[in-house]
Amino acid sequence: MSTPSTKPAPGPEFWERADQIIAVANEQCEHSRGNEVATSLLYAAARFNAFLIASKTNDVEKMRQEKDDAVAFFTEQYKRMLTDNFNDYIANFDKYTQPSSAPKD
């Protein structure tokens, strides 16, 4: 399969990119509801990941063959990252949640 491999520990560039994307989402929350921004982020990730696989396969039939494996890979990655972030927020709830910084519903 042409999906990217999981790396043991992301480098600082990973965190910088994530922080930049979160900053854009936070800006959008100033004019849109948080759930709408979250849905846009999910769509963007899905669209980019489909593009990533398409650009690595360079063949529609190969992409069709790898689709199920790629969907399973990205779904598992998202589930792992979401679980890790929930656990982090549970452990640091008071530190991370402040009414003034919460996005609109």
Steps between C-alpha positions, in 0.01 A plus 500: 500500500617854431389652830768671705664295770453585865811652654586439868540863607404802293760773471449868576377570144202269564394701806558833323277396208231376737516824701468707179192304392347532848570876492305529173214300651499724808483809276207349312322436831483878545245512216363144486383242749758253630314197367489656152876566508563144625296359212700709253825374654386138470397554139833668419693211657296245307541690175874544548549132592311387189721734294810360673410142406405605145834676453693199631317238294491697172248248368125491555486119513781483757324769703176302483684189623665687789192694607383266778848467650552876485163572664580248775845654552376859527203399715728321746741794506216743572357275771840474668562875483149583624535258792841645591360853493195407708731343758719812498199727550367279781838513674531878451135606494527806727818618329364464145142619541429863563162651415662795322691276257226247421365502143133578443277191479 
